[in-house]
């Protein structure tokens, strides 16, 4: 085992509060070999990130502490080492890529300064030398025009570019161990593929040992040599990637593998972890009916559902200001001539990379953003010509579920107040008692408890908050809902639960959806039709099965080829 660069042995991490002590990591052991990637997987709250923070010596003190165990690097136990020693190796020998690049980068400093800071601190370079190397690093991680980009601030870069800057900072001192905490979770599939290829290339170049943390086993299959699975602070399974994917032993691992939508299968519902194990972690027999596969059958000529929504030659342009007087010099065409029809009770999946115009189109249909020109005909009514009062009345029929459930819920309002607000606005229910009763019914309908109505948003998990957003959208009895990246930030098992819920609600209430996402596997599962969007236009639109099995446009083909296959590297080579 001489090739092990860093070893975690029987690690226990506790968080101590005035009320109780919470065990976040419980007796976890694994090693990170040189030149290899260890995938650390599990849902939010399993202890993955806390393990990485313990390795880096970045636990929030005094609440967070390593209560027992060892973290051995260079024959030194990092748990008992001095802060001075940790500062000398942190960012130098052991480096970390954090999940959210915008919060990892200082918004008031240029990216060149932030990369140079690491080089001056650990390698003793002067500012000129550090900037020269920083420019080389930006080129190395694929930032276009590094000579100009080095002078940019973080907000002037795209999400993928910011993630590349964070990677440049992490590899600046050629670390021996690199920890990557969910580095691709919020990225488009094409950018995700580029970032993964970049990290793999850098790993080979520097012979780094890598700890790659994620909840997505599809990504782990593309990059990992060994896999460690965590569940509720415990390590439940550890093996090489091939055995984990071909013969998982623990029911939790089986659940994680099963709940990810696949492009080649059309299940009636997605399996979740709860189908494989109970609340106590005991294995369950998976019901055969829940694994049944069905083929989607379409015949537009026989479809008796009427057209509910029709969008005609739709444009949304944003002015570009310039000159000393701030005059409009040009326009950015976020949506540029889009037309489509959507039938009642059906789902249109809208896919494409960030910046393609998906979200702008969705919000403009509801007139949360005003369109430049074009028509939106909903059930025979031209929404684009409605006045404020008419639009208010229309919004009881059309709703939206936003991407981030936390920022779309008022933190100062209880869930009861959040659900009652739209009912009061649209005069749903005869009185407060009737509205509260409906709020209780909505909580049960989305899989939550009515007793939780008096809680605040921060007292719920991400998946629970998303369910609350769905309940709020249902509060006014809508016919049509736009789901804007509504499952993109959720764990795969919670994502599967929410997708199953949306389909159940569609069947029960006859809802019509536009489902916006950059995740093509998710869109394939939930959609009847799929529109692929690029640079403000639809480049391809057809039945979901047709788009995924016989894509006509190169852009669609590139998107599909970028999706992680979910097959370990050594097996993929045999396919």
C-alpha positions as MATLAB code, in Angstrom:
seq = 'XXXXXXXXXXXXXXXXXXXXXXXXXXXXXXXXXXXXXXXXXXXXXXXXXXXXXXXXXXXXXXXXXXXXXXXXXXXXXXXXXXXXXXXXXXXXXXXXXXXXXXXXXXXXXXXXXXXXXXXXXXXXXXXXXXXXXXXXXXXXXXXXXXXXXXXXXXXXXXXXXXXXXXXXXXXXXXXXXXXXXXXXXXXXXXXXXXXXXXXXXXXXXXXXXXXXXXXXXXXXXXXXXXXXXXXXXXXXXXXXXXXXXXXXXXXXXXXXXXXXXXXXXXXXXXXXXXXXXXXXXXXXXXXXXXXXXXXXXXXXXXXXXXXXXXXXXXXXXXXXXXXXXXXXXXXXXXXXXXXXXXXXXXXXXXXXXXXXXXXXXXXXXXXXXXXXXXXXXXXXXXXXXXXXXXXXXXXXXXXXXXXXXXXXXXXXXXXXXXXXXXXXXXXXXXXXXXXXXXXXXXXXXXXXXXXXXXXXXXXXXXXXXXXXXXXXXXXXXXXXXXXXXXXXXXXXXXXXXXXXXXXXXXXXXXXXXXXXXXXXXXXXXXXXXXXXXXXXXXXXXXXXXXXXXXXXXXXXXXXXXXXXXXXXXXXXXXX';
ca = [
       0.000    0.000    0.000;
       3.025    2.251   -0.448;
       1.270    4.116   -3.297;
      -1.355    5.524   -0.895;
      -0.806    9.284   -0.701;
      -3.411   10.036    1.940;
      -5.128    7.637    4.313;
      -8.310    8.214    6.331;
      -8.608    5.804    9.275;
     -11.704    5.353   11.478;
     -12.602    9.027   11.094;
     -15.380   10.397   13.309;
     -16.558   14.006   13.051;
     -19.021   15.568   15.491;
     -20.855   18.879   15.538;
     -21.508   20.047   19.074;
     -24.365   22.433   19.857;
     -25.873   23.620   23.117;
     -28.668   21.061   22.699;
     -26.938   17.957   21.384;
     -23.999   16.416   19.569;
     -24.513   15.307   15.953;
     -22.269   12.608   14.455;
     -21.660   13.723   10.852;
     -18.986   11.146    9.946;
     -18.864    7.779   11.684;
     -15.807    5.471   11.525;
     -14.967    6.119    7.866;
     -11.762    4.637    6.392;
     -10.319    4.796    2.866;
      -7.106    5.651    1.021;
      -6.278    7.867   -1.964;
      -3.592    6.262   -4.190;
      -1.194    8.215   -6.398;
      -2.504    8.756   -9.922;
      -5.896    7.247   -9.094;
      -9.386    8.657   -8.506;
     -11.519    7.658   -5.547;
     -15.197    8.488   -5.989;
     -16.997    9.447   -2.777;
     -20.756    9.195   -3.355;
     -23.932    9.630   -1.348;
     -26.862   11.997   -0.949;
     -26.800   15.380    0.761;
     -26.227   14.956    4.471;
     -24.372   11.648    4.125;
     -21.097   13.199    5.335;
     -19.175   13.499    2.055;
     -18.297   17.193    2.226;
     -17.652   17.063    5.984;
     -15.089   14.300    5.336;
     -13.317   16.493    2.780;
     -13.346   19.522    5.093;
     -11.847   17.385    7.864;
      -9.006   16.381    5.535;
      -8.357   20.029    4.689;
      -8.604   21.131    8.343;
     -11.483   23.457    7.465;
     -14.171   22.232    9.852;
     -16.187   25.072   11.327;
     -14.854   25.495   14.829;
     -15.652   25.244   17.670;
     -18.834   23.385   16.688;
     -17.157   20.982   14.261;
     -14.380   18.698   15.458;
     -12.707   15.383   14.691;
     -13.610   13.324   17.753;
     -11.510   10.276   16.815;
      -9.570    8.692   13.967;
      -6.563    9.684   11.865;
      -5.850   11.400    8.554;
      -2.320   10.381    7.537;
      -0.346   12.353    4.956;
       3.456   12.129    4.670;
       3.557   10.054    7.870;
       1.881   12.966    9.675;
      -1.514   12.812   11.364;
      -3.313   15.911   10.081;
      -5.857   15.685   12.891;
      -3.247   16.525   15.525;
      -0.915   18.670   13.395;
      -0.516   22.399   14.005;
      -2.406   25.068   12.082;
       0.947   26.344   10.805;
       1.667   22.950    9.225;
      -1.846   22.794    7.730;
      -1.397   26.226    6.133;
       1.878   25.051    4.587;
       0.279   22.051    2.830;
      -3.246   23.409    2.211;
      -3.367   24.597   -1.400;
       0.198   23.370   -1.883;
       0.312   19.598   -1.294;
      -3.423   19.056   -0.786;
      -5.831   21.239   -2.720;
      -9.598   21.458   -3.063;
     -12.148   22.455   -5.695;
     -15.333   23.634   -4.017;
     -18.850   23.008   -5.344;
     -19.945   26.579   -6.086;
     -17.306   28.587   -7.975;
     -19.043   31.947   -7.434;
     -18.802   31.635   -3.650;
     -15.249   30.278   -3.906;
     -13.983   33.284   -5.834;
     -13.675   36.784   -4.373;
     -15.948   39.058   -6.448;
     -13.814   42.191   -5.886;
     -10.518   40.738   -7.180;
      -9.534   39.870  -10.736;
      -9.062   36.165  -11.411;
      -5.382   36.791  -12.100;
      -4.903   38.168   -8.579;
      -6.648   35.157   -7.052;
      -4.462   32.626   -8.879;
      -1.290   34.664   -8.269;
      -1.998   34.834   -4.527;
      -1.562   31.065   -4.177;
       1.678   31.091   -6.176;
       3.191   33.948   -4.187;
       2.223   32.375   -0.870;
       3.423   28.822   -1.484;
       6.096   29.147   -4.199;
       7.638   32.477   -3.280;
       7.122   34.037   -6.728;
       7.002   37.781   -7.125;
       3.877   39.379   -8.563;
       5.140   39.501  -12.160;
       6.224   35.855  -12.116;
       2.983   34.799  -10.444;
       0.879   36.599  -13.069;
       2.855   34.995  -15.881;
       2.254   31.550  -14.437;
      -1.399   32.415  -13.750;
      -1.839   33.238  -17.437;
      -0.249   29.896  -18.351;
      -2.618   28.103  -15.965;
      -5.673   29.783  -17.520;
      -4.467   28.577  -20.910;
      -3.891   25.100  -19.466;
      -7.466   24.815  -18.167;
      -8.922   25.986  -21.472;
      -9.956   29.580  -20.745;
     -10.243   31.424  -24.094;
      -7.852   34.338  -24.643;
      -6.050   33.992  -21.264;
      -4.139   37.246  -21.836;
      -7.421   39.178  -21.595;
      -9.309   36.789  -19.312;
      -6.712   37.127  -16.553;
      -7.925   40.721  -16.029;
     -11.600   39.750  -15.745;
     -13.641   39.667  -12.557;
     -15.565   36.458  -11.713;
     -18.948   37.933  -12.680;
     -17.632   38.536  -16.203;
     -17.212   34.799  -16.793;
     -19.677   31.997  -17.429;
     -20.311   29.248  -14.887;
     -18.058   26.821  -16.749;
     -15.257   29.376  -17.004;
     -15.483   30.200  -13.286;
     -15.197   26.491  -12.497;
     -12.081   26.329  -14.671;
     -10.590   29.273  -12.751;
     -11.202   27.410   -9.475;
      -9.455   24.370  -10.970;
      -6.529   26.589  -12.044;
      -6.178   27.844   -8.451;
      -6.349   24.275   -7.129;
      -3.608   22.922   -9.429;
      -1.397   26.046   -9.354;
       1.140   24.457   -6.997;
       0.889   20.992   -8.601;
      -0.637   19.316   -5.525;
      -0.180   15.628   -4.789;
      -3.805   15.250   -3.614;
      -6.770   17.014   -5.206;
     -10.218   16.995   -3.584;
     -13.090   17.886   -5.937;
     -16.392   18.529   -4.116;
     -19.307   18.314   -6.585;
     -17.337   20.299   -9.213;
     -19.752   19.576  -12.080;
     -23.191   19.332  -10.423;
     -24.646   22.597  -11.777;
     -22.923   22.509  -15.185;
     -24.393   21.702  -18.594;
     -23.546   18.244  -19.906;
     -21.142   19.600  -22.534;
     -19.307   21.811  -20.008;
     -19.362   18.947  -17.509;
     -17.720   16.672  -20.055;
     -15.037   19.281  -20.773;
     -14.319   19.802  -17.058;
     -14.094   16.051  -16.400;
     -11.752   15.554  -19.359;
      -9.641   18.474  -18.138;
      -9.361   17.065  -14.610;
      -8.453   13.615  -15.934;
      -5.769   15.130  -18.158;
      -4.316   17.176  -15.282;
      -4.355   14.135  -13.024;
      -2.290   12.159  -15.522;
       0.082   15.077  -16.040;
       0.748   15.694  -12.338;
       0.190   12.080  -11.095;
      -2.262   13.400   -8.524;
      -4.406   11.306   -6.242;
      -7.984   12.588   -6.557;
     -10.985   12.391   -4.241;
     -14.036   13.131   -6.400;
     -17.195   13.846   -4.383;
     -20.620   13.637   -6.023;
     -24.114   12.175   -5.692;
     -24.173   11.217   -9.401;
     -22.927    7.680  -10.048;
     -23.068    8.338  -13.791;
     -20.243   10.865  -13.423;
     -18.334    8.563  -11.058;
     -18.423    5.814  -13.698;
     -16.651    8.101  -16.156;
     -13.825    9.117  -13.852;
     -13.327    6.858  -10.787;
     -11.068    3.864  -10.201;
     -12.462    3.052   -6.759;
     -15.762    4.033   -5.162;
     -16.678    4.754   -1.532;
     -20.421    4.959   -0.770;
     -21.641    6.903    2.285;
     -25.113    6.873    3.815;
     -26.169    8.789    6.926;
     -22.552    9.413    8.013;
     -21.495    5.778    7.573;
     -19.420    4.068    4.906;
     -21.767    1.362    3.600;
     -19.815    0.048    0.612;
     -16.303    0.313   -0.808;
     -14.969   -1.395   -3.922;
     -13.467   -0.860   -7.360;
     -15.730    0.927   -9.839;
     -16.336   -2.164  -11.982;
     -17.677   -4.261   -9.084;
     -19.736   -1.367   -7.662;
     -21.560   -0.933  -10.973;
     -21.916   -4.598  -11.953;
     -22.631   -6.184   -8.571;
     -23.470   -3.619   -5.861;
     -23.823   -5.235   -2.436;
     -25.635   -2.646   -0.322;
     -29.302   -1.751   -1.004;
     -28.459    1.960   -0.822;
     -25.934    1.585   -3.653;
     -28.493   -0.369   -5.677;
     -30.988    2.428   -5.119;
     -28.567    5.134   -6.250;
     -27.799    3.178   -9.423;
     -31.470    2.545  -10.196;
     -32.943    6.020   -9.638;
     -30.976    7.765  -12.389;
     -33.058    8.153  -15.618;
     -31.552    6.358  -18.619;
     -31.785    7.265  -22.279;
     -32.458    3.688  -23.402;
     -35.287    2.926  -20.944;
     -38.769    4.316  -20.394;
     -40.010    3.173  -16.969;
     -43.492    4.036  -15.775;
     -41.838    5.511  -12.686;
     -38.304    5.940  -11.445;
     -37.071    3.712   -8.661;
     -35.836    5.450   -5.514;
     -33.673    4.442   -2.569;
     -36.842    3.793   -0.543;
     -37.732    0.998   -2.988;
     -34.575   -0.854   -1.979;
     -34.329   -0.177    1.763;
     -36.479    0.909    4.680;
     -35.876    3.798    7.096;
     -33.663    1.584    9.262;
     -31.402    0.687    6.339;
     -32.732   -2.865    5.917;
     -32.990   -4.295    2.398;
     -36.431   -4.572    0.776;
     -37.586   -6.770   -2.087;
     -38.169   -4.506   -5.080;
     -41.664   -4.965   -6.466;
     -41.578   -6.190  -10.057;
     -44.366   -3.795  -11.052;
     -42.170   -0.837  -10.149;
     -39.440   -1.930  -12.552;
     -41.796   -2.479  -15.482;
     -40.645   -0.805  -18.674;
     -43.047    0.648  -21.214;
     -42.557    2.175  -24.636;
     -43.921    5.623  -25.350;
     -46.389    5.425  -28.207;
     -47.258    8.521  -30.202;
     -49.526    9.236  -33.102;
     -50.190   12.938  -33.468;
     -53.080   12.338  -35.901;
     -54.932   10.282  -33.296;
     -54.206   12.653  -30.435;
     -57.571   14.045  -29.408;
     -56.124   16.446  -26.831;
     -56.736   20.052  -27.931;
     -53.886   22.542  -28.334;
     -53.634   24.432  -25.034;
     -50.635   26.669  -25.751;
     -49.475   28.120  -29.061;
     -46.371   30.300  -29.375;
     -45.931   32.164  -32.657;
     -42.736   33.857  -33.915;
     -41.677   34.728  -30.369;
     -38.793   37.167  -29.745;
     -37.227   38.478  -26.541;
     -34.396   41.005  -27.055;
     -32.350   42.798  -24.403;
     -30.734   46.185  -25.193;
     -26.937   46.460  -25.143;
     -25.872   49.881  -23.879;
     -22.734   51.681  -24.997;
     -21.017   55.039  -25.233;
     -20.704   57.733  -22.590;
     -24.470   58.415  -22.675;
     -25.462   54.768  -22.253;
     -27.438   54.605  -25.474;
     -28.664   51.346  -26.960;
     -26.087   50.255  -29.542;
     -27.382   46.744  -30.206;
     -29.678   44.009  -28.888;
     -28.986   40.582  -27.432;
     -31.502   38.181  -28.959;
     -32.177   35.795  -26.067;
     -35.194   34.302  -27.854;
     -35.152   34.711  -31.600;
     -38.209   33.555  -33.541;
     -39.541   30.542  -31.594;
     -42.824   28.848  -32.565;
     -44.482   25.694  -31.198;
     -47.765   24.122  -30.047;
     -48.400   22.194  -26.831;
     -51.413   19.926  -26.339;
     -53.391   19.708  -23.104;
     -52.101   17.101  -20.630;
     -48.744   16.742  -22.405;
     -45.185   17.705  -21.446;
     -42.776   19.628  -23.654;
     -39.161   19.171  -22.608;
     -36.977   22.186  -23.339;
     -33.241   21.426  -23.380;
     -30.046   23.271  -24.213;
     -26.934   24.743  -22.637;
     -26.914   27.683  -20.236;
     -27.527   30.932  -22.102;
     -29.487   29.310  -24.930;
     -32.698   31.150  -23.937;
     -34.687   28.365  -22.181;
     -35.453   30.242  -18.970;
     -36.077   33.530  -20.793;
     -38.602   31.790  -23.040;
     -40.379   30.214  -20.068;
     -40.630   33.448  -18.110;
     -41.679   35.459  -21.144;
     -44.529   33.055  -21.898;
     -45.895   33.965  -18.448;
     -44.947   37.628  -19.041;
     -42.623   37.705  -16.056;
     -40.395   39.172  -18.766;
     -42.012   41.226  -21.501;
     -41.538   39.811  -25.030;
     -40.261   42.006  -27.849;
     -42.737   40.623  -30.369;
     -44.719   37.510  -31.168;
     -47.822   35.870  -29.721;
     -48.616   33.484  -26.883;
     -52.098   31.994  -27.332;
     -53.305   30.126  -24.233;
     -56.631   28.333  -24.574;
     -57.624   30.811  -27.280;
     -56.523   33.902  -25.304;
     -53.604   36.060  -26.485;
     -51.592   36.518  -23.281;
     -49.356   39.155  -24.850;
     -52.316   41.579  -25.125;
     -53.679   41.210  -21.588;
     -53.674   44.161  -19.194;
     -52.463   43.821  -15.584;
     -55.827   42.804  -14.126;
     -56.489   40.275  -16.882;
     -52.968   38.898  -16.496;
     -53.479   38.524  -12.749;
     -56.624   36.475  -13.389;
     -54.812   34.388  -16.006;
     -52.014   33.521  -13.561;
     -54.397   31.409  -11.516;
     -54.350   29.083  -14.536;
     -50.638   29.207  -15.365;
     -47.855   28.800  -12.804;
     -44.083   28.346  -12.609;
     -41.760   26.314  -10.370;
     -38.383   28.059  -10.134;
     -34.965   26.437  -10.181;
     -33.804   27.304   -6.663;
     -36.479   26.469   -4.073;
     -34.655   28.267   -1.268;
     -34.438   31.657   -2.993;
     -38.025   31.416   -4.271;
     -39.473   30.915   -0.775;
     -39.695   33.849    1.649;
     -37.494   32.891    4.633;
     -39.584   35.059    6.991;
     -42.870   33.309    6.180;
     -44.074   29.974    7.491;
     -45.081   27.324    4.967;
     -48.708   27.973    5.894;
     -48.330   31.676    5.022;
     -46.503   30.772    1.781;
     -49.324   28.456    0.653;
     -52.124   30.779    1.765;
     -50.684   33.855    0.009;
     -51.635   32.841   -3.578;
     -55.024   31.545   -2.359;
     -55.765   34.921   -0.766;
     -54.596   36.744   -3.899;
     -56.863   34.728   -6.202;
     -59.759   34.303   -3.712;
     -59.402   30.533   -3.508;
     -61.612   29.160   -0.713;
     -64.478   30.787    1.173;
     -62.536   31.668    4.314;
     -59.221   31.192    6.121;
     -60.270   27.876    7.664;
     -61.055   26.447    4.229;
     -57.716   27.684    2.866;
     -55.792   26.168    5.759;
     -57.560   22.874    5.113;
     -56.503   23.049    1.470;
     -52.925   23.855    2.528;
     -52.951   20.728    4.725;
     -54.280   18.705    1.784;
     -51.555   20.105   -0.513;
     -48.830   19.134    1.966;
     -50.112   15.560    1.998;
     -50.414   15.548   -1.791;
     -46.719   16.409   -2.278;
     -45.535   13.882    0.300;
     -45.092   16.154    3.357;
     -46.901   16.280    6.700;
     -49.655   18.848    7.441;
     -48.072   19.309   10.869;
     -45.060   20.926    9.122;
     -47.097   23.948    7.981;
     -45.884   26.122   10.858;
     -42.211   25.553   10.025;
     -39.997   27.929    8.033;
     -38.211   27.097    4.726;
     -34.766   26.708    6.352;
     -36.131   23.836    8.446;
     -36.567   21.650    5.349;
     -34.152   19.814    3.061;
     -33.674   20.841   -0.573;
     -36.007   18.130   -1.840;
     -38.678   19.070    0.707;
     -38.430   22.751   -0.258;
     -38.938   21.802   -3.894;
     -42.075   19.887   -2.895;
     -43.305   23.022   -1.094;
     -42.767   25.032   -4.307;
     -44.841   22.445   -6.182;
     -47.576   22.713   -3.520;
     -47.556   26.510   -3.856;
     -47.945   26.232   -7.634;
     -50.894   23.841   -7.160;
     -52.581   26.106   -4.583;
     -54.445   28.125   -7.246;
     -55.658   25.070   -9.227;
     -53.532   25.711  -12.349;
     -53.894   23.912  -15.679;
     -50.379   24.631  -16.957;
     -47.036   24.723  -15.092;
     -43.557   25.691  -16.287;
     -40.873   23.741  -14.390;
     -37.640   25.725  -14.726;
     -34.678   23.464  -13.814;
     -36.808   22.343  -10.881;
     -34.782   19.183  -10.115;
     -31.286   20.137  -11.326;
     -29.782   20.770   -7.878;
     -31.352   17.745   -6.144;
     -29.778   14.439   -5.200;
     -30.563   11.712   -7.745;
     -32.898    9.846   -5.384;
     -34.769   13.013   -4.333;
     -34.839   14.018   -8.012;
     -36.508   10.703   -8.842;
     -39.123   11.269   -6.114;
     -39.960   14.759   -7.442;
     -40.179   13.542  -11.054;
     -42.510   10.712  -10.003;
     -44.585   13.268   -8.084;
     -44.886   15.570  -11.113;
     -46.102   12.671  -13.276;
     -48.591   11.543  -10.619;
     -49.983   15.088  -10.354;
     -50.186   15.373  -14.132;
     -52.224   12.181  -14.329;
     -54.496   13.154  -11.420;
     -55.188   16.778  -12.395;
     -54.614   16.697  -16.175;
     -51.748   19.199  -15.903;
     -49.734   20.423  -18.869;
     -45.992   21.060  -18.414;
     -43.085   22.791  -20.037;
     -40.099   21.117  -18.398;
     -36.885   23.148  -18.754;
     -33.584   21.396  -18.048;
     -30.016   20.899  -19.251;
     -30.236   17.236  -18.153;
     -31.291   15.275  -21.221;
     -31.820   12.016  -19.311;
     -34.388   13.679  -17.024;
     -36.143   15.358  -19.949;
     -36.349   12.060  -21.823;
     -38.096   10.420  -18.854;
     -40.752   13.064  -18.251;
     -41.442   14.506  -21.717;
     -43.748   13.652  -24.582;
     -42.095   16.118  -26.972;
     -38.612   17.632  -26.813;
     -37.369   20.943  -28.214;
     -33.617   21.508  -28.395;
     -32.680   25.167  -28.081;
     -29.446   26.933  -29.061;
     -28.717   30.649  -29.313;
     -32.349   31.663  -28.939;
     -33.770   29.278  -31.545;
     -35.209   25.772  -31.716;
     -32.701   23.686  -33.663;
     -34.755   20.505  -33.377;
     -38.222   19.566  -32.117;
     -39.898   16.173  -32.242;
     -41.267   13.329  -30.141;
     -38.940   12.463  -27.261;
     -38.117    8.991  -28.565;
     -37.309   10.368  -32.029;
     -35.005   13.106  -30.729;
     -33.101   10.688  -28.496;
     -32.851    7.756  -30.894;
     -32.471    9.631  -34.196;
     -31.204   13.190  -33.590;
     -30.970   15.091  -36.848;
     -28.878   18.102  -35.840;
     -25.197   17.992  -34.860;
     -25.864   20.193  -31.821;
     -28.342   17.614  -30.483;
     -25.912   14.791  -31.247;
     -23.160   16.608  -29.333;
     -25.436   17.107  -26.321;
     -26.362   13.425  -26.267;
     -22.755   12.262  -26.641;
     -21.739   14.369  -23.628;
     -24.080   12.558  -21.202;
     -22.174   10.309  -18.753;
     -22.750    6.698  -19.801;
     -22.879    5.328  -16.264;
     -20.473    2.540  -17.240;
     -17.069    2.127  -15.538;
     -14.060    3.073  -17.663;
     -12.715   -0.472  -18.089;
     -16.141   -1.778  -19.146;
     -16.787    1.171  -21.479;
     -13.654    0.261  -23.420;
     -15.129   -3.183  -24.093;
     -18.443   -1.844  -25.382;
];
